[in-house]
């Protein structure tokens, strides 16, 4: 156990793991927090910064430590757990949204840096999961005031569940495990989700790479 926002502690932990267990094949950066759900000007800056410390700095520290070993061994897979919150607007959840957008761009950049070292990186959205973790905690909290930013977020999540647009644990982990297998390295750098058909995307790999699809970018106006 170690504090992922502490670079020195993270490096020491990864070195210890490498010495005891050998090569690190797969890293899943899953540690994260929801952060404040409130209008930005009403948000505690300390709470806002804490969200980025865990979600971004923590992922950066773990990735930096793991890549040193993966590059040396010329193989490895890193999966950064992201969210539609990082690809689309999520007002009143700016800390979480910004942190997940940062991870998507981190994944894109590092995938290019590590390609010749046979290391793959994926930004992975596990779907909206309400049966465990942060999602379960949010909807179980009966003290959340109705009409508050957090109350509205919970209401939206429950509506998504009723509409069948959430994901269960099995669905979330299915694609994650497939990405960890190393069979989809040609999709390195992409933003992928629990709902994607990875085999179909592999078949379209040439077009995806040519047009920079499944990446976070500015939508340009057609001529």
C-alpha positions in Angstrom: 0.0 0.0 0.0 1.3 3.5 -0.9 0.1 7.0 -1.6 -0.1 7.3 -5.4 0.1 11.1 -5.2 3.6 10.7 -3.5 6.1 10.3 -6.4 8.9 8.9 -4.2 6.6 6.4 -2.4 5.2 5.3 -5.8 8.6 4.8 -7.4 9.8 2.8 -4.3 6.7 0.6 -4.5 7.1 -0.2 -8.2 10.8 -0.9 -7.7 9.9 -3.3 -4.9 7.2 -5.0 -7.0 9.7 -5.4 -9.9 12.4 -6.8 -7.7 10.1 -9.3 -6.0 7.8 -10.3 -8.9 9.8 -9.6 -12.1 8.6 -7.7 -15.1 5.4 -5.6 -14.8 3.2 -6.7 -17.7 0.0 -4.7 -17.1 -0.8 -1.6 -15.1 -4.5 -0.6 -14.6 -4.7 3.0 -13.2 -8.0 2.5 -11.4 -7.5 4.6 -8.3 -9.7 7.8 -8.4 -12.2 9.9 -6.6 -15.4 11.7 -7.8 -14.4 15.0 -6.3 -16.7 17.9 -5.5 -20.1 18.1 -7.3 -21.0 21.8 -7.1 -20.9 25.0 -9.1 -17.2 25.8 -9.5 -17.3 29.2 -7.7 -18.9 27.5 -4.7 -16.4 24.7 -4.7 -13.5 24.4 -2.2 -10.3 24.8 -4.2 -8.6 22.3 -1.8 -11.2 19.7 -2.7 -10.8 20.5 -6.4 -7.0 20.2 -6.3 -7.3 17.0 -4.3 -9.3 15.4 -7.1 -6.5 16.2 -9.6 -3.8 15.0 -7.1 -5.4 11.5 -7.0 -6.9 11.2 -10.5 -4.1 12.9 -12.6 -1.0 13.1 -10.4 -1.5 9.6 -9.1 -1.9 8.1 -12.5 1.2 10.1 -13.7 3.3 8.8 -10.8 2.3 5.2 -11.4 2.7 5.4 -15.1 6.1 7.0 -14.9 7.3 4.3 -12.5 5.9 1.4 -14.5 7.1 2.7 -17.9 10.7 2.7 -16.7 10.4 -1.1 -16.3 8.2 -1.7 -19.3 10.5 0.2 -21.7 13.5 -1.7 -20.3 11.7 -5.0 -21.0 10.3 -3.8 -24.3 6.7 -4.8 -23.5 3.7 -3.8 -21.4 0.2 -2.5 -21.4 -1.2 0.5 -19.4 -4.9 1.0 -19.1 -6.0 4.4 -17.8 -9.6 4.4 -16.4 -11.3 7.4 -17.9 -14.9 8.5 -18.4 -17.3 10.2 -20.8 -16.9 13.0 -18.3 -13.5 13.6 -19.9 -14.8 13.5 -23.4 -18.0 15.5 -23.0 -19.2 18.4 -20.8 -20.0 17.5 -17.2 -21.0 20.8 -15.6 -20.8 21.0 -11.7 -18.3 18.1 -11.9 -15.4 20.2 -13.3 -12.6 18.6 -11.2 -13.6 15.1 -12.2 -14.2 16.1 -15.9 -10.9 17.9 -16.2 -9.0 15.1 -14.6 -10.4 12.5 -17.0 -9.8 14.7 -20.0 -6.2 15.0 -18.9 -5.9 11.2 -18.7 -7.2 10.8 -22.2 -4.6 13.2 -23.6 -1.9 11.6 -21.5 -2.8 8.3 -23.0 -2.7 9.7 -26.6 0.7 11.3 -26.1 2.4 8.4 -24.3 1.2 5.9 -26.8 3.2 7.6 -29.5 6.3 7.9 -27.2 6.2 4.2 -26.3 5.1 2.6 -29.6 8.6 1.6 -30.7 9.2 0.0 -27.3 6.1 -2.3 -27.7 4.2 -0.7 -24.9 0.5 0.0 -25.4 -1.7 2.5 -23.6 -5.5 2.8 -23.6 -7.9 5.3 -22.2 -10.8 3.1 -21.0 -14.3 4.1 -20.0 -15.8 1.2 -18.0 -19.4 2.5 -18.5 -21.6 3.9 -15.8 -21.5 1.4 -13.0 -23.9 1.8 -10.1 -23.5 -1.6 -8.4 -20.2 -0.9 -6.8 -17.6 1.8 -6.1 -18.2 5.5 -6.5 -21.5 5.0 -8.3 -23.0 2.8 -5.6 -21.9 5.2 -2.9 -23.5 8.2 -4.6 -26.9 6.6 -5.1 -26.9 5.1 -1.6 -26.4 8.4 0.1 -29.9 9.4 1.2 -28.7 12.7 2.7 -28.1 14.3 -0.7 -30.5 17.3 -1.0 -32.9 17.1 -4.0 -32.2 19.8 -6.5 -28.6 20.3 -5.4 -25.9 19.7 -8.1 -25.1 16.3 -6.5 -28.8 15.5 -6.1 -29.3 16.2 -9.8 -26.3 14.1 -10.8 -27.7 11.2 -8.8 -31.1 11.7 -10.4 -29.5 11.6 -13.8 -27.6 8.4 -12.9 -30.8 6.7 -11.8 -32.5 7.7 -15.0 -29.7 6.2 -17.0 -30.0 3.0 -15.0 -33.8 2.9 -15.7 -33.2 3.4 -19.4 -30.7 0.5 -19.5 -27.7 2.7 -20.3 -25.5 1.6 -17.3 -23.0 -1.3 -17.3 -22.6 -4.2 -14.9 -19.3 -5.4 -13.6 -19.0 -8.2 -16.0 -19.6 -5.9 -19.0 -17.1 -3.4 -17.6 -14.3 -5.9 -17.1 -14.8 -7.9 -20.3 -13.2 -5.3 -22.6 -10.7 -4.3 -20.0 -9.3 -7.9 -19.8 -9.2 -8.1 -23.6 -7.1 -4.9 -23.7 -4.8 -6.3 -21.0 -4.3 -9.5 -23.1 -2.1 -7.5 -25.6 -4.2 -8.6 -28.6 -5.4 -5.1 -29.4 -2.1 -3.2 -29.4 -2.9 -1.6 -32.7 -5.6 0.5 -30.9 -3.0 1.9 -28.6 -3.8 5.6 -27.8 -7.5 5.2 -28.4 -10.4 6.2 -26.1 -12.3 2.9 -25.7 -15.4 1.9 -23.7 -17.1 -1.1 -22.2 -19.7 -0.9 -25.0 -17.3 -1.0 -27.9 -16.9 -4.0 -30.3 -13.1 -4.2 -30.1 -12.8 -6.7 -33.0 -14.8 -4.4 -35.3 -12.6 -1.5 -34.3 -9.5 -3.7 -35.0 -10.9 -4.3 -38.5 -11.2 -0.6 -39.0 -7.7 0.1 -37.5 -6.2 1.6 -40.7 -9.0 4.2 -40.9 -8.9 4.9 -37.2 -5.2 5.6 -37.3 -5.4 7.6 -40.6 -8.1 10.0 -39.3 -7.1 10.0 -35.6 -10.5 8.6 -34.6 -11.3 7.8 -31.0 -9.1 10.6 -29.8 -10.0 13.9 -28.0 -9.8 16.8 -30.4 -11.5 20.0 -31.5 -14.4 19.4 -33.8 -13.7 21.6 -36.9 -16.3 23.3 -39.0 -16.8 21.8 -42.4 -15.8 24.0 -45.4 
